[in-house]
Amino acid sequence: MNTQTDMTQIGRMIDTYALPLAWKVLAALALWTVGGWIVRLIRAGALRAMKARDLDATLSRYVDTSLGVLLKILLVIAILGSLGVETTSFAAILAAAGVAIGIAWSGLLAHFAAGIFLVILRPFRVGDFVSAGGVTGFVRELGLFATTIHTPDNLRVTIGNNKIFADTIVNYSATEFRAVDLRAQVAHGVDPNDAIAKLRARVAAVPNVIAEPAPLVEIFEFNAMGTLLVVRPFAANEHYWQVYFDTNRAIQRTGADAGWPVPEQRTAMRSIA
């Protein structure tokens, strides 16, 4: 008799508590799955709309990231509501927690604020080749709190926006061309004017060296090894490294073809009393 009564009570508890809770959990899982799909659909639609209006890529990605975070927060609130959590009180708790978290995570908020200023002031855009926060490379993403840069040696580097905003930003893509700054050491006995003329002619023939402004070859200084020349061609940003390496080869070949001796350091001879 007691066993039958216990089984009856267990059945009632299952019907009263367990089954409704199980249905709520299943509904929450379904809402998370469907809601996640809807969030992705909305973000994709927003990206297409911004692309159709030819909106700046940097601003588009920033808006997409912000929209994704906002929609995920709304989805979590909806799921908690489906589980029976009072969303109004939850919102109040969330707001109070937000204040506490904001105080504790002031550094994170600083990154967020810096990200907004980077979007507004536009010191660089997605795709630009920059030096920012101590890292040089192509900007791939400007996020809510951090910026992603791909370096020329194929590394993915993420830097906090506040570090970038507080540091010097060099945007190599902001201008059409840049100088390739190199040096050429010629030995004692080599006529500097003749070396300058030969190097100008050879460097001007390097592929992708622009004609205007013309390559600069001048005397930089006189040292113990002879004459140090500055060799400075100009090239478009996308051709910088190709011109850099080819100009070094041009300097070496010019000296070899002209038969310039290898520079050797000379020391002053002391007179013997």
Number of C-alpha atoms within 10 A of each C-alpha: 6 7 8 9 10 11 12 12 12 12 12 12 12 14 12 11 10 13 12 13 15 13 12 17 15 13 15 20 13 13 17 17 12 13 20 16 12 14 19 14 12 16 18 13 12 16 18 13 13 18 13 9 9 10 12 13 18 21 21 21 19 18 18 20 15 13 15 16 13 12 18 15 11 12 19 15 18 18 22 16 15 16 18 11 13 12 16 11 10 14 12 11 12 14 12 12 12 13 12 12 14 13 12 11 12 12 14 19 17 16 23 19 16 22 24 19 15 21 19 10 9 11 15 21 22 19 16 17 24 22 20 23 20 11 16 19 23 22 23 21 20 28 25 23 20 21 24 19 27 19 17 11 7 9 10 14 16 18 19 22 28 23 17 21 18 11 13 12 17 15 18 20 18 14 9 10 18 16 19 20 13 15 16 21 20 22 20 20 11 16 12 18 12 10 22 19 12 16 26 20 13 15 25 19 14 17 13 17 26 16 12 9 12 14 21 19 22 20 17 14 11 13 13 14 16 19 22 19 22 18 24 21 28 24 25 19 17 14 15 18 13 14 24 20 11 16 26 16 13 20 21 14 14 18 18 12 8 12 10 17 13 13 16 12 11 11 8 6 6 6 5 4 3
